[in-house]
Amino acid sequence: MGHYLAIMILILLVAIFIGTPVSSAIGATGVICCLLFMGDNFLTQFGSVAYAQGTSMNQLVCPLFILMSEFLARGGIAEDLYAVLNKYLRRFRGGLALSTTIACTVFAALCGSSPATAASIGRISVGSMTKRGYDPGFAVGTVAGGGTLGIMIPPSITFVTYGILTETSIAKLLIAGILPGLMLSALMCLSIIIRVHIHPELAGEIKGAIKNAKEQHNARRMEEELNAEEKRYLEPKTTLAQDLKLAIPAVVLILIVLGTMYTGFATPTESAGIGAIGAFIIILIQGRMSKDLFKGALKAGARTGTMIIFLLIGGFCLSYVISYLGMAQGLASAIAASGVNRWTMMILLFILWFVLGCLMDPGSMVILTIPFVFDALTNVMGFDPIWIGVVSTLCVEIGMITPPVGLNLFILRSSTGVEMTKIIKGALPYVAVLLIGLVILCIFPQIALLLPSMM
């Protein structure tokens, strides 16, 4: 078993590091190992796997949730949420940073993607914060931290991928992410409040916090340079009715999508369909729907959905080889015989997920690692499969903002133009916040398991 595993990992690493797309690298590894260890007559099984996955109704969940998020992102819902939240939180010190974190939390429940959440909120919030004198690193770091919530709070594409691969209830996985996601959001808000009280200069307001005449002159000049769009976020002039009109449709859509899954009224696929249609109706009623927006959302949904299907096909092909050769069972037996403490093994796996989270998207990380370790984690170590899905997702969140190669850091570098050194400095405190959240989930696993147990 050991030499099979070593050869498989070597082939996979070579395929990835020469630039092969992850889905192709995983599938190619499965094919090569099948030819080396099993014989070419087993290749016909790969065709059956590809057909089964390509025609499964479960595969519609990801494209439909992605379509929902594309309609809302392109329709300006993120901007609306940020403007409304800023209006009511700007009176507090660090209010813009709090608005950003809460907007990320709400938009995560509409999006399902960490990079998309970071890019959508970052595009509007970083400029607003720096215009108000916020430290650029603090501003971008806030978006980096809040953006990670996109793959924890449902709908989460990572949870869907994990559920399909491990045959765990997708509905329970999605619901399991609610309380951990809210907990992480609360920890981030608490860290912001503490940091701006210890270091007020991080959230330097243009008005009120400026002491000398030179800085006051610069503040007036900055006020004059604000364009109409920026003033909408910094100083929104709207009534309560207008604010509710902007915010309520998105919140209602979240409640409908999650409520139909939680109550069992609809399957995850049906809830995703409800979400996509609901998002379309919201944008249509608000008069923001256009031919280009509609075509762009459909293309993005098809492109990303197809990528995920190919990832899953490759993952199932590799899982077939792993299962046939007895690698997962052998690894589980070796761990059981070693007598190593299960938390020691879990911490080592956390570290592996941190590293992989820096290098690849969450779905690829799940498909790359879970087939090897799932049996050992559940059957030998006794961890709950839903809890494993939540903590593995949190580990990827940490990896996505961990220097020097966290994916969200590069996304924010390209979307905001802030120097990478400042982004890294701003993101590090949120890495610590997420690590605290991981420790809490390990000590109190019921935070993730409570809602699924009540379904």
C-alpha positions as CSV (number, residue, x, y, z in Angstrom):
1,M,0.0,0.0,0.0
2,G,2.8,2.4,0.8
3,H,4.5,2.3,-2.5
4,Y,1.1,2.7,-4.3
5,L,0.5,5.9,-2.2
6,A,4.0,7.3,-2.8
7,I,3.8,6.8,-6.6
8,M,0.3,8.3,-6.7
9,I,1.3,11.4,-4.7
10,L,4.4,11.8,-6.9
11,I,2.4,11.7,-10.1
12,L,-0.2,14.1,-8.7
13,L,2.4,16.6,-7.6
14,V,4.3,16.5,-10.8
15,A,1.1,17.1,-12.8
16,I,0.1,20.1,-10.6
17,F,3.5,21.7,-10.6
18,I,4.0,21.6,-14.4
19,G,0.9,23.7,-14.6
20,T,-1.8,21.1,-15.4
21,P,-5.3,22.3,-14.2
22,V,-6.2,20.6,-11.0
23,S,-9.2,18.7,-12.4
24,S,-7.1,17.3,-15.2
25,A,-4.2,16.5,-12.9
26,I,-6.4,14.5,-10.5
27,G,-8.1,12.7,-13.4
28,A,-4.8,12.0,-15.1
29,T,-3.3,10.6,-11.9
30,G,-6.3,8.2,-11.6
31,V,-5.8,7.0,-15.2
32,I,-2.1,6.5,-14.9
33,C,-2.3,4.7,-11.6
34,C,-5.1,2.5,-13.1
35,L,-2.9,1.5,-16.0
36,L,0.1,0.9,-13.7
37,F,-1.6,-1.0,-10.9
38,M,-4.9,-2.3,-12.1
39,G,-4.9,-2.9,-15.9
40,D,-6.5,-1.1,-18.9
41,N,-9.7,-3.2,-18.6
42,F,-10.6,-1.1,-15.5
43,L,-10.6,2.1,-17.5
44,T,-14.2,1.5,-18.6
45,Q,-15.2,2.3,-15.1
46,F,-14.0,5.8,-15.5
47,G,-16.5,6.3,-18.4
48,S,-19.3,5.1,-16.1
49,V,-18.1,7.5,-13.3
50,A,-18.0,10.4,-15.7
51,Y,-21.5,9.7,-17.1
52,A,-23.0,9.2,-13.6
53,Q,-21.5,12.5,-12.3
54,G,-22.3,14.4,-15.5
55,T,-26.0,13.4,-15.4
56,S,-26.6,13.5,-11.6
57,M,-29.2,16.0,-10.4
58,N,-26.8,16.8,-7.5
59,Q,-24.5,18.5,-9.9
60,L,-27.1,21.2,-10.5
61,V,-26.7,22.6,-7.0
62,C,-23.4,24.4,-7.7
63,P,-24.3,26.0,-11.1
64,L,-27.6,27.2,-9.7
65,F,-26.1,28.8,-6.5
66,I,-23.4,30.3,-8.7
67,L,-26.1,31.7,-11.0
68,M,-27.9,33.2,-8.0
69,S,-24.7,34.9,-6.8
70,E,-23.8,36.2,-10.3
71,F,-27.2,37.9,-10.6
72,L,-26.9,39.5,-7.2
73,A,-23.2,40.5,-7.6
74,R,-23.7,42.0,-11.1
75,G,-26.9,43.6,-10.0
76,G,-25.2,45.8,-7.4
77,I,-26.7,44.1,-4.3
78,A,-23.3,44.1,-2.5
79,E,-23.1,47.9,-3.0
80,D,-26.6,48.3,-1.7
81,L,-25.8,46.3,1.5
82,Y,-22.6,48.2,2.1
83,A,-24.3,51.6,1.7
84,V,-27.2,50.8,4.0
85,L,-24.9,49.3,6.7
86,N,-22.5,52.2,6.6
87,K,-25.3,54.6,7.2
88,Y,-26.2,53.1,10.5
89,L,-22.7,52.0,11.7
90,R,-20.6,55.0,10.6
91,R,-21.2,56.8,13.9
92,F,-19.1,54.2,15.7
93,R,-15.4,54.2,15.7
94,G,-14.3,51.8,13.0
95,G,-17.8,51.9,11.6
96,L,-16.8,51.4,8.0
97,A,-14.7,48.3,8.9
98,L,-17.7,46.9,10.8
99,S,-20.0,47.7,7.8
100,T,-17.5,45.9,5.6
101,T,-17.4,42.8,7.8
102,I,-21.2,42.6,8.1
103,A,-21.7,43.2,4.4
104,C,-19.3,40.3,3.7
105,T,-21.3,38.2,6.1
106,V,-24.6,38.9,4.4
107,F,-23.2,38.7,0.9
108,A,-21.5,35.4,1.7
109,A,-25.1,34.1,2.3
110,L,-25.9,35.1,-1.3
111,C,-22.6,34.1,-2.9
112,G,-21.0,30.9,-1.8
113,S,-17.5,31.9,-2.9
114,S,-14.7,33.5,-0.9
115,P,-12.9,35.2,-3.8
116,A,-16.2,36.6,-5.2
117,T,-17.1,38.0,-1.8
118,A,-13.7,39.6,-1.3
119,A,-13.7,41.0,-4.8
120,S,-17.3,42.3,-4.7
121,I,-17.1,44.0,-1.3
122,G,-13.4,45.0,-1.6
123,R,-14.1,46.9,-4.8
124,I,-16.4,49.4,-3.0
125,S,-15.3,49.3,0.6
126,V,-11.5,49.7,0.4
127,G,-11.7,53.0,-1.4
128,S,-14.4,54.3,1.0
129,M,-12.3,53.4,4.0
130,T,-9.1,54.9,2.7
131,K,-10.9,58.1,1.7
132,R,-11.9,58.4,5.3
133,G,-8.4,58.1,6.5
134,Y,-8.3,54.4,7.4
135,D,-5.0,52.7,7.3
136,P,-4.8,50.9,3.8
137,G,-3.5,47.7,5.3
138,F,-6.3,47.7,7.9
139,A,-8.9,48.4,5.2
140,V,-7.8,45.6,2.9
141,G,-7.2,43.2,5.7
142,T,-10.8,43.7,6.9
143,V,-12.0,42.7,3.4
144,A,-9.6,39.7,3.3
145,G,-10.9,38.4,6.6
146,G,-14.6,39.0,5.8
147,G,-14.2,37.6,2.4
148,T,-13.3,34.2,3.8
149,L,-16.9,33.8,5.1
150,G,-18.0,33.2,1.5
151,I,-17.2,29.5,1.7
152,M,-18.5,29.0,5.3
153,I,-21.9,30.6,5.3
154,P,-24.4,28.8,3.1
155,P,-24.8,28.5,0.2
156,S,-21.2,27.2,0.1
157,I,-19.8,25.6,-3.0
158,T,-17.2,23.8,-0.9
159,F,-19.8,22.2,1.3
160,V,-21.7,21.0,-1.8
161,T,-18.5,19.5,-3.3
162,Y,-17.6,17.8,0.0
163,G,-21.1,16.4,0.4
164,I,-21.1,14.9,-3.1
165,L,-17.7,13.4,-2.7
166,T,-18.3,11.8,0.7
167,E,-22.1,11.1,0.3
168,T,-22.8,13.3,3.3
169,S,-26.1,15.2,3.4
170,I,-25.6,18.4,1.5
171,A,-28.5,20.1,3.2
172,K,-27.1,19.3,6.7
173,L,-23.6,20.5,5.6
174,L,-25.0,23.8,4.4
175,I,-27.0,24.4,7.5
176,A,-24.0,23.4,9.6
177,G,-22.1,26.4,8.3
178,I,-24.5,29.0,9.7
179,L,-23.5,29.2,13.3
180,P,-19.7,28.8,12.7
181,G,-20.0,31.5,10.0
182,L,-21.9,33.9,12.4
183,M,-19.4,33.1,15.2
184,L,-16.4,34.0,12.9
185,S,-18.1,37.2,11.8
186,A,-18.8,38.2,15.4
187,L,-15.1,37.4,16.3
188,M,-14.0,39.7,13.4
189,C,-16.2,42.5,14.5
190,L,-15.0,42.1,18.1
191,S,-11.4,42.2,16.9
192,I,-12.1,45.4,14.9
193,I,-13.6,47.1,18.0
194,I,-10.7,46.2,20.2
195,R,-8.0,47.2,17.6
196,V,-9.5,50.6,16.8
197,H,-9.8,51.4,20.5
198,I,-6.2,50.4,21.1
199,H,-4.9,52.0,17.9
200,P,-7.4,54.8,16.9
201,E,-5.2,55.8,14.0
202,L,-6.2,52.6,12.1
203,A,-9.7,54.1,11.6
204,G,-8.7,57.8,11.4
205,E,-11.9,59.7,10.6
206,I,-11.7,62.7,8.2
207,K,-13.9,64.7,10.6
208,G,-13.5,65.0,14.3
209,A,-10.2,63.0,14.7
210,I,-8.0,65.5,13.0
211,K,-6.1,67.9,15.2
212,N,-3.7,70.1,13.3
213,A,-4.5,72.6,10.6
214,K,-2.5,70.9,7.9
215,E,-4.5,67.7,8.3
216,Q,-7.7,69.6,8.3
217,H,-6.8,71.1,5.0
218,N,-6.0,67.7,3.6
219,A,-9.3,66.4,4.9
220,R,-11.3,69.2,3.2
221,R,-9.5,68.5,-0.1
222,M,-10.3,64.8,0.2
223,E,-14.0,65.6,0.8
224,E,-14.0,67.7,-2.4
225,E,-12.5,64.8,-4.4
226,L,-15.2,62.3,-3.4
227,N,-17.3,61.5,-6.5
228,A,-21.0,60.8,-6.4
229,E,-20.6,57.0,-6.1
230,E,-18.2,57.3,-3.2
231,K,-20.5,59.7,-1.4
232,R,-23.3,57.2,-1.7
233,Y,-21.2,54.8,0.4
234,L,-19.7,57.3,2.8
235,E,-22.7,59.7,3.3
236,P,-25.8,57.9,2.0
237,K,-28.8,60.3,1.9
238,T,-31.8,57.9,2.0
239,T,-34.9,57.4,4.1
240,L,-35.6,54.4,6.2
241,A,-38.1,53.1,3.7
242,Q,-35.5,53.4,0.9
243,D,-33.0,51.5,3.0
244,L,-35.4,48.7,3.7
245,K,-36.3,48.6,0.0
246,L,-32.6,48.0,-0.8
247,A,-31.8,45.5,2.0
248,I,-35.0,43.5,2.6
249,P,-35.2,41.6,-0.8
250,A,-31.7,40.1,-0.3
251,V,-32.4,39.1,3.3
252,V,-35.7,37.6,2.4
253,L,-34.1,35.5,-0.4
254,I,-31.5,34.2,2.1
255,L,-34.3,33.2,4.6
256,I,-36.2,31.5,1.8
257,V,-33.3,29.5,0.5
258,L,-32.0,28.4,3.9
259,G,-35.5,27.9,5.3
260,T,-36.7,25.6,2.5
261,M,-33.6,23.4,3.1
262,Y,-33.8,23.4,6.9
263,T,-37.5,22.5,7.0
264,G,-37.1,19.8,4.3
265,F,-39.6,21.7,2.1
266,A,-37.1,21.5,-0.7
267,T,-33.9,19.6,-1.6
268,P,-30.7,21.6,-1.9
269,T,-31.0,21.5,-5.7
270,E,-34.6,22.8,-5.5
271,S,-33.5,25.5,-3.0
272,A,-30.7,26.5,-5.3
273,G,-33.2,26.8,-8.2
274,I,-35.5,29.0,-6.0
275,G,-32.5,31.2,-5.1
276,A,-31.5,31.6,-8.8
277,I,-35.1,32.5,-9.8
278,G,-35.5,34.8,-6.8
279,A,-32.2,36.7,-7.6
280,F,-33.4,37.1,-11.2
281,I,-36.7,38.5,-10.1
282,I,-35.1,40.9,-7.6
283,I,-32.7,42.4,-10.2
284,L,-35.6,42.5,-12.7
285,I,-38.0,44.4,-10.4
286,Q,-35.2,46.8,-9.4
287,G,-34.7,47.7,-13.1
288,R,-31.1,46.6,-13.2
289,M,-31.5,43.6,-15.5
290,S,-29.9,44.0,-18.9
291,K,-29.0,41.8,-21.8
292,D,-25.3,41.9,-20.9
293,L,-25.9,41.2,-17.2
294,F,-28.1,38.2,-18.1
295,K,-25.7,36.7,-20.6
296,G,-22.7,37.3,-18.3
297,A,-24.4,35.6,-15.4
298,L,-25.3,32.6,-17.5
299,K,-21.8,32.3,-18.9
300,A,-20.2,32.6,-15.5
301,G,-22.6,30.0,-14.0
302,A,-21.9,27.6,-16.8
303,R,-18.2,28.1,-16.7
304,T,-17.8,27.6,-13.0
305,G,-20.3,24.8,-12.8
306,T,-18.5,22.9,-15.6
307,M,-15.2,23.3,-13.8
308,I,-16.7,21.9,-10.6
309,I,-18.2,18.9,-12.5
310,F,-14.8,18.1,-14.0
311,L,-13.2,18.4,-10.6
312,L,-15.7,15.9,-9.2
313,I,-15.3,13.5,-12.1
314,G,-11.5,13.5,-11.6
315,G,-12.0,13.2,-7.9
316,F,-14.3,10.2,-8.2
317,C,-12.0,8.5,-10.7
318,L,-9.1,8.9,-8.2
319,S,-11.3,7.7,-5.4
320,Y,-12.1,4.6,-7.4
321,V,-8.4,3.7,-7.7
322,I,-7.8,4.5,-4.0
323,S,-10.7,2.3,-3.0
324,Y,-9.7,-0.6,-5.3
325,L,-6.1,-0.6,-4.1
326,G,-7.2,-0.4,-0.5
327,M,-5.2,2.8,0.2
328,A,-7.8,4.5,2.4
329,Q,-8.5,1.4,4.4
330,G,-4.8,0.7,4.7
331,L,-4.1,4.2,5.9
332,A,-7.0,3.9,8.4
333,S,-5.6,0.6,9.7
334,A,-2.1,2.0,10.0
335,I,-3.4,5.0,12.0
336,A,-5.4,2.6,14.3
337,A,-2.4,0.4,14.8
338,S,0.0,3.3,15.6
339,G,-1.9,4.4,18.6
340,V,-1.3,8.0,17.9
341,N,-3.7,10.4,19.6
342,R,-6.5,11.4,17.2
343,W,-6.0,15.1,17.9
344,T,-2.4,14.9,16.9
345,M,-3.4,13.5,13.6
346,M,-6.0,16.1,13.2
347,I,-3.6,18.9,13.9
348,L,-1.2,17.6,11.2
349,L,-4.1,17.5,8.8
350,F,-5.1,21.1,9.7
351,I,-1.5,22.1,8.8
352,L,-1.8,20.3,5.5
353,W,-5.1,22.0,4.7
354,F,-3.6,25.4,5.6
355,V,-0.8,24.9,3.1
356,L,-3.1,23.6,0.4
357,G,-5.6,26.4,1.0
358,C,-2.8,28.9,0.1
359,L,-2.1,27.1,-3.2
360,M,-5.5,26.1,-4.7
361,D,-9.2,26.8,-4.6
362,P,-11.3,25.1,-1.8
363,G,-13.0,22.6,-4.1
364,S,-9.7,21.3,-5.4
365,M,-8.3,21.0,-1.9
366,V,-11.3,18.9,-0.7
367,I,-11.2,16.6,-3.7
368,L,-7.4,16.2,-3.4
369,T,-7.3,15.2,0.3
370,I,-10.7,13.9,1.5
371,P,-10.6,10.5,-0.5
372,F,-7.4,9.6,1.3
373,V,-8.3,10.5,4.9
374,F,-12.1,10.3,5.2
375,D,-12.3,6.7,6.2
376,A,-9.6,7.2,8.8
377,L,-11.2,10.3,10.2
378,T,-14.7,8.9,10.6
379,N,-14.2,5.1,11.1
380,V,-11.0,5.1,13.1
381,M,-10.8,8.5,14.9
382,G,-14.6,8.8,15.3
383,F,-15.0,12.4,14.0
384,D,-18.4,13.4,12.7
385,P,-18.4,13.8,8.9
386,I,-20.3,17.1,9.1
387,W,-17.9,18.5,11.6
388,I,-15.0,17.5,9.4
389,G,-16.6,19.3,6.5
390,V,-16.9,22.5,8.6
391,V,-13.3,22.5,10.0
392,S,-11.7,21.6,6.7
393,T,-13.5,24.5,5.1
394,L,-12.3,26.8,7.9
395,C,-8.8,25.6,7.4
396,V,-9.0,26.5,3.7
397,E,-10.4,29.9,4.8
398,I,-7.2,30.4,6.9
399,G,-5.0,29.3,4.0
400,M,-6.7,31.7,1.6
401,I,-5.4,34.7,3.6
402,T,-2.2,33.3,4.9
403,P,1.0,35.0,3.5
404,P,2.8,34.7,1.2
405,V,0.6,32.9,-1.3
406,G,-3.0,33.1,0.0
407,L,-5.3,33.3,-3.0
408,N,-7.5,36.1,-1.6
409,L,-4.5,38.3,-1.0
410,F,-3.7,38.3,-4.7
411,I,-7.3,38.8,-5.6
412,L,-7.4,41.9,-3.4
413,R,-4.0,43.1,-4.8
414,S,-5.5,43.1,-8.3
415,S,-8.9,44.6,-7.4
416,T,-7.7,47.3,-5.0
417,G,-4.2,48.2,-6.1
418,V,-2.9,48.3,-2.5
419,E,0.7,47.1,-2.0
420,M,1.1,43.4,-1.2
421,T,3.1,44.2,2.0
422,K,0.3,46.3,3.4
423,I,-2.3,43.6,2.4
424,I,-0.3,40.9,4.2
425,K,0.2,43.1,7.3
426,G,-3.5,43.8,7.4
427,A,-4.6,40.2,6.9
428,L,-2.4,38.6,9.6
429,P,-4.7,39.7,12.5
430,Y,-7.6,38.0,10.8
431,V,-5.5,34.8,10.4
432,A,-5.3,34.8,14.2
433,V,-9.0,35.4,14.5
434,L,-9.8,32.5,12.3
435,L,-7.4,30.3,14.3
436,I,-9.2,31.2,17.4
437,G,-12.5,30.2,15.7
438,L,-10.9,26.8,14.8
439,V,-9.9,26.2,18.3
440,I,-13.4,27.0,19.5
441,L,-14.9,24.6,17.0
442,C,-12.6,21.9,18.2
443,I,-13.5,22.5,21.8
444,F,-17.2,23.0,21.2
445,P,-18.1,20.9,18.0
446,Q,-21.8,21.3,18.8
447,I,-21.6,24.8,17.3
448,A,-21.4,23.1,13.9
449,L,-23.6,20.2,14.8
450,L,-26.5,21.8,16.6
451,L,-28.6,23.0,13.7
452,P,-28.1,19.8,11.6
453,S,-29.1,17.6,14.5
454,M,-32.5,19.5,14.7
455,M,-33.4,19.0,11.1
